[in-house]
Amino acid sequence: MSTRRNESDIQGYQATPELSGHLQQVLVDLIELGLQGKQAHWNVVGTNFRDLHLQLDELVDFAREGSDTIAERMRALDAVPDGRSDAVAATTTLPEFPGYERNTGEVVELISVRIYAAVATLRGVHDSVDAADPSTADILHQLIDGLEKLAWLIKSENRKV
């Protein structure tokens, strides 16, 4: 037997401060990954330049779409995302990306480390996010899968058999 709800009793799920904080960390790392991917894209030179140049664009697109998905999920849960440059710079867990031109082999290594740093953030908050909101954890699963695939494709550029 169903019980009718009063309109005043109906609310959407709201993120706890802990869930908001975890999603904020994912957000800033994805924003930073997109920025660093673009920095690498603009300054990569050398053998297999074109292939890596295009792969970096794929990474940047994925990171940007992922950050937008996380920010919009935060808003759906009444959390407030902060993607301002100063917030990103102050709180990202990704290592700083070096300036200037870099050869393709070096860029492969540099960007792979940064992808895996973003994945480490996702994996690090996953269980807590899953306990609080399994629907949001599903988004994290998709991001982990996508980033690990991109890391595999990019790091394969340097692999020797």
C-alpha positions, 0 to 999 in steps of 0.5 A: 500500500502506497502512502501519498507524500506531502509536497513539503516532504519531497526534497532531492538528495543533498550532498553531505559536506564530505561528499561535496569535498570529494567531488570538489577534489575530483573536479579540480583534478579534472580541470587541471588535467585538461589544462595540462593536457592542452599545455602538452598539446601546444608544446610537444615536438618530435617523432610521432608528433601528430599522433600524440598531438591528437591523443592529447586533444582526446584527453583534453576533451575527456577531462573537460567533459568529465569536469562538467559532468562532475560540476553539474552533478554537484549542482544537482546535489545542491553542492557548489563547485569551484572551478576558479583558476586560483581554487584549482591551482591551490588544491589540485593533487596533480604535479605541475607540468613543465613549461617549454617544448618537450619531446614526444617521449617525455610528454608521454611520460609526463602526461601518463603520470598526471592521468594516473594522479587524477585516477588516484584521486577518483579511486581514493574518494570512490568508496566514500562516494559510493557509500553516500551516493551510488549514483554518483559513484557510477559517474566515477566508474565511467571517469576511471574507465575512460582515463585508464583507457586514455593512459594506456593508449598514450603510454603505448607510444613509448612501449618497446617489445 
